[in-house]
Amino acid sequence: MKLTIYRKLLLSYLAMAVLTVLASAYAIFSLQQLNDLASRIINDDFAVVDQSKSLLDSLIARESAEKRYLILQDPTIEEIYWSRSREFSRIFEELRKGRFAGIDPTMARLSLLHGQYDALFSQEVQLVHAKRNEEAQTLSEGQGRMAIDEMAMLLRALQKKAEGNIDARMKQINVQSLRASRLTVVLSLVSLVLGVLVVLLVTYNISRPLRRLEKATAIIAEGKFDFDFRLDRDDEIGSLSHAFGVMAQRLKILEERNLDASPLTGLPGNLAIERELGKRLQAKTAVSLCHVDLDNFKPFADHYGYAWGSEVIKEVALLLIAELKEAGETGDFLGHIGGDDFVIISVPPRAEGICRRIAAGFEGRIRKFYTEKDREQGFFIGKDRQGVRQKFPLISVTIVIVTDDGARFRNPLVMAEAAAQLKEYAKTLPGSNYVTEKDVHKG
């Protein structure tokens, strides 16, 4: 059989068709693999990272409640502890039901430690009721501390493993997308030898979105989550681009959570406060911890509504931000513990001046949140914790200042406890005040 031009063209087109089919099949197969990897990152690994962080936050809150209960012996704090324990159990069960492989031994150990820690707290409560506070403290610092440390270690290891899986799969996505792109280009170049425009069209149709997704993978790996790589397609490439978009948004959310910002004020939260204070104590430099607390806020929120109470909290945050800005020092730190509690970390000479100005200007900023009648009276009628209606003064601010020269406090928790004890005295003073440790000694 002679190889006529027709037949040569036919064979060329057949070869082109085979190469095109091979290129398309390989690309689609690679895209399906990439889509599966992205789906596993989103549905499995991110869920474990998020839940392990939530468990760690809950664990820290339980420990804080335990320590405060041993100091204050308040039944309300005991209930807070058990509320956090139930929250831990709920998140733990969600994590246990997930598809993340290889964590059964860790989960079993966490479950055991969780139960042991609850049992230890129950013993501490009984000891406190029996006026055996020293035994309760010893139990907390011994077995309780060991259980907390091990649970935190296990949760961090779990989180680290999930983050390692994310990194490994991101690298795998990058390698596979690069490999698919290269092979598609090679097959397309071979098809070009046959002089067929169809191969060029197929190459353009497949390689262009793959290169775009490859670029998006590298950009996401650098921590830039706002790059727009959406593709208006209804095929696997479009599905993959959508998965990339969801993954980028989840990564961005997780990064923002790491900042531990308050959703109401946008200020750093408990973990950021603890890190900042710990860093300064470790540096052995002079530091002042200013605990800002509102007086009569709960009756106000009960009377005027929590939405209006939230506006007061935001106004207080703006006042504190303005005062720190007025001080003109970038090294000062402002954090929002939660509710009506804020923290300012500064240096001793400047901290007292900042707190003095806050106390002096506070009531003028807050008066606008009352009705005209309540402003003129100087009080409002609300209900106390027992539901009894009584007069409450207008909201005022109490600020306590605890200082350290670098040698007094071994960690942020001890310094925060000192501030809490000082606040008990400061709360007995009428109106807006700031109190230092020296003021108590003078009294």
Salt bridges, closest charged atoms under 4 A:
ASP44 OD1 - ARG99 NH2 3.26
ASP45 OD2 - ARG169 NH1 2.38
ASP50 OD1 - ARG257 NH1 2.14
GLU63 OE2 - ARG145 NH1 2.43
GLU79 OE2 - ARG86 NH2 3.03
GLU87 OE1 - ARG84 NH1 3.10
GLU93 OE2 - ARG96 NH2 3.39
GLU94 OE2 - ARG90 NH1 3.32
ASP118 OD1 - ARG62 NH2 2.75
ASP118 OD2 - HIS114 NE2 3.82
GLU135 OE1 - ARG132 NH2 2.59
ASP149 OD1 - ARG145 NH2 2.71
GLU150 OE2 - ARG109 NE 2.70
GLU222 OE1 - LYS224 NZ 3.74
ASP226 OD1 - LYS252 NZ 2.86
ASP228 OD1 - ARG230 NE 2.93
ASP235 OD2 - ARG233 NH2 2.81
GLU276 OE1 - LYS279 NZ 3.41
GLU276 OE2 - ARG280 NE 2.83
ASP293 OD2 - LYS423 NZ 3.59
ASP293 OD2 - LYS427 NZ 2.65
ASP295 OD1 - LYS427 NZ 2.52
ASP302 OD2 - LYS298 NZ 3.07
GLU311 OE2 - LYS314 NZ 3.00
GLU315 OE2 - ARG365 NE 2.82
GLU315 OE2 - LYS368 NZ 3.39
GLU323 OE1 - ARG357 NE 3.14
ASP332 OD1 - ARG350 NH2 2.78
ASP341 OD1 - HIS291 NE2 3.08
ASP341 OD1 - LYS423 NZ 3.84
GLU437 OE2 - ARG408 NH2 2.92
